[in-house]
């Protein structure tokens, strides 16, 4: 149950990666509404500026390539010139190249691991020293960090790794009172999901109707307020995924049932976004 306590960000700074994206924009809006100055990081300079103009409020846009250590270091230097304290960090950026593992090019593999796993680690390695006691780290992970997805093997591996990292980091930081939370949504209706839907993404993304980006942003804000280790959306999908994660050898016998439902949901989603199938 949510505590619904008020989140007061006045005079505080929050950092969001992938801030110009589908989840990044509503999340930034909620942080602004709570009073934070938002440090918006994104690789897309034009998209970042357009998002800042659209959202208004107290923001700083910083172009940052999470696959490039030097770019992350430069972003950290830019932030240090603005503030010595970052109260909230949200690792939101993500990337997927769907398809069978052996069909992927080496650069497809590298980019997914760099953005989904190494990127958050780089961000936190540079910015954690600026997080005060009582600060918050929120990693937007995915239900794919709990449940294996066929034809999304590299994406899944990065998200599994980010879940393990989050759990381990929470143990290291508890003495400082810094809370680490992971957000585990099912499929979210963003440009990335629309790309997946048209390019061989897993039908399991569509077993349930895709979530809205606003729902994920709301849950991330709840994590900032409460600081629990893991949050699942929908909660029931999280329960099933955790059960299957404990006994993964049963997946081959159960997947046909879920895949059948996912195929139907996939067709419904394509019709919703106006794509013929």
Secondary structure, DSSP 8 states (H G I E B T S, - for coil): ---------TT-EEEEETTTSHHHHHHHHHHHHTT-EEEEEES-HHHHHHHHHHH-SSEEEEE--TT-HHHHHHHHHHHHTT-S---EEEE-------S-GGGS-HHHHHHHHIIIIIHHHHHHHHHGGG--TT-EEEEE--GGGTS--TT-HHHHHHHHHHHHHHHHHHHHHGGGT-EEEEEEES-B-SHHHHHHHHTT--GGGGSS--B-HHHHHHHHHHHHHH--SEEEESHHHHHHHHHHHHTGGGHHHHHHHHHHHHHHHHHHHHHHTT---
